[in-house]
Amino acid sequence: MNDTTPVLSIRDLTLALPEGADRDYAVEDVSYDVARGEIMCVVGESGSGKSMAANAVMGLLPKGVSASGGEVLFDGQDLLTLDEKQHRQLRGLRIGMIFQEPMTALNPLMRVGAQIAEVFEAHGKYNARERQERALALLDEVGIPQPERAIRAYPFQLSGGQRQRVMIAMALALEPELLIADEPTTALDVTTQAQILELIRNLQRRHGMAVMFITHDFGVVAEIATRVCVMRHGRIVELGTAGEVLDNPQHAYTRALLDAIPSNVVPQSRDAERPAPLLEVKHLHKVFRSRGGLFKPAREVRALDDISFTLAPGETVGIVGESGSGKSTLGRCVVRLEHPDSGSVMLSGIDYSSLKGDTLRRERHRVQMIFQDPYASLNPRHRVGYAIAQGPIANGVPRAQAMRRAEELLELVGLGAVAVDRFPHEFSGGQRQRIGIARALALDPELIVADEAVSALDVSIQAQVLELLDELKRKLSLSLLFITHDLRVAAQICDTIIVMQQGRIVEEGTAQEVFLNPREPYTRQLLDAIPGRAHEPAMA
Amino acid sequence: MSFFARFAQNRGALVGLLILIAIIGMAILAPFLYPESPWRMVQRPFLAPMEAEGFWLGTDTMGRDVAAGLMHGAWVSLLIGLVSTTVALLIGVPLGAVAGYYGGLVDDGLMRFTEFFQTIPNFALAIVLVAIMQPSVVSIVLAIAIVSWPPVARLVRAEFMSLRHREYVEAARLVGQTNGTIILRQILPNTLSPIIVLASLMVATAILLESALSFLGLGDPNVMSWGYMIGAARTVIRQAWWLSFFPGVAILLTVLALNLVGEGLDDALNPKLVRERS
């Protein structure tokens, strides 16, 4: 069914950025085809311009960006010359779209069925009853459980994966020839991501659509792509079939990206005798109470249900789980940003969870945290030096000495002492995460909790930050509680891995045991869901 | 780059600053240019602007010089606007900060207290307060401050509530900073933008509120203010437009200048904008 006439053909496309941007062109001389019945993956890190060409296809270029050369041919027609009204007729009808954030792409105050029906209405198809029937059939096709109920649900009553399915249903409503998917699985859990990828692949085959799939994740590429286009700084660095690009990458950048993916090879764990634990978590419980909705009755969420584990000095324990597994709550209870309902957190013999008020404040330096979002974790109004030095200053270290220490720490995390006088917004995400690490180190804590510390970063940056953590761990013999949703990342850096599901510990063991010989079905499910896993031997 | 250079990058702010300086200059120069009391009757009433030499802005219903009134009034209007806004900020910001940061019972208590003031119409409360305390500059400033702090508290509370769960605030808590330091050093600087914008508008409303009080005859009887001038001219607005026009323009320019300056301050204090421009 692979007939080779391209549905979409991008020729020498150049998009100019407004003056004052960090480069002149968003994309430069980009050419590729998307043929019927194939999935074209456009891969690149943030800022590579991978989404821009898709925006040009849909006529949704951001303000200030304009096409300055080339053409985008769809069915023999140059899309760049269309006006807004003609674009609108194409969108939905012949070109479908799925976005990254299904919550913001759906209207929160409109029932799902009505939103799907609106797609038909916008193009003047069918009468009201037929529209509802079609919406139901579509929801059924995209595999939403109980479509008769889901059709009357509001977006917030659905899970992230279900919302993405609704988005796909809307995109497919009018049987478009081309489907553009812009990072459709990035906001989802691994197991959900695997399901959605499977769904897109099946639908593509059944409808014989051309799919343009934009992603930053080579794992996803390996899972789904027919052909791959690797982009960097607005240019194509490599273009070829999935097999060629993944197994035999020609360009150094592609190779670097592929190497940056955490591999399946687990470092040998130390078999040393475990000394007396530094951190001892005993029977921790925490329940969140939420008000109910239409679908869900008022309910209690057991975020932590009898959690116990220990962490020895110099050891790294990984907490792995999907969203809602309670892994972040656990981390927050350990650092005392959250108070557990019962149970205790013992830190070298002291009951850390029972400290209060000023005593707690004075003891806080013993446990520090590296936060998830490198953009939200630094105060935009404070210079980097002060951000790092504020901890020691609050603990009574003289200001000048604390600032000197901040410079040393910035050197240590590889940013250089000149960074002290700059503001956070002058740094990239990866650099900010290094600042966050320096801040956590500033108080010489006994334990560092890293809550999804690398999840918000591009793969190549992620690899660098992991490397830094690993190096610091060895140099300073840090004890680390590493919280992540990514089993592979955990396997790279952790000695022990704890898998959590719905507030309970499912499996616990050394990184090798858990990763290579999972005992529990849930762990196995998590492992199987990792995109690109089947391709691994060739990639490594 | 110096603070002023950053401020001056905003053209509008510079214009605003110039207008403001001119008005302050008027207030300072008034006793020298018009040493006589602005209440003194100096010419025949209803002299139109430019009609007689030395009375370029004309005279009012009683034959008092409008230009003299304008100059002397600048002082009172500005003073009332700035002082009452400062007092309102001093009440509203700490209250809102504490309510928003601590939440829970503290928040409930403080907000019910705030609502107590909000349920009474602003202007009615101001009239009552001035009437009870006897009209004077001090009582007017106090009355205006007391009726205008609740919106500040509400705004600051809302900002604090959204900022207190930011990761950088949690990080500050983790390194052991005291609540006071977190409020003052971490959160407050990030709420400055909306506070500055609100404050510049509040100065404007304070000047207008004083005008309204004077209009009702509740101004300080010993000082000339723009509000009093407009109030006194209301009955003759069709015969003598200039009596309310000039003080009206003066209020308009002051308010405009303050808004522009506020915007410029906000830009200059925002580290993000500074580097992007340079």
Interface residues (C-beta under 8 A of the other chain):
Chain A: V335 L337 R361 R362 R364 H365 V367 Q368 M369 F371 Q372 D373 A376 S377 L378 N379 P380 R381 H382 A387 Q390 G391 A394 N395 F423 H425 E426 G436 R439 A442 L443
Chain B: R166 E167 Y168 V169 E170 A171 A172 R173 L174 V175 G176 Q177 T178 T181 R185 Q186 P189 N190 P271 K272 R275
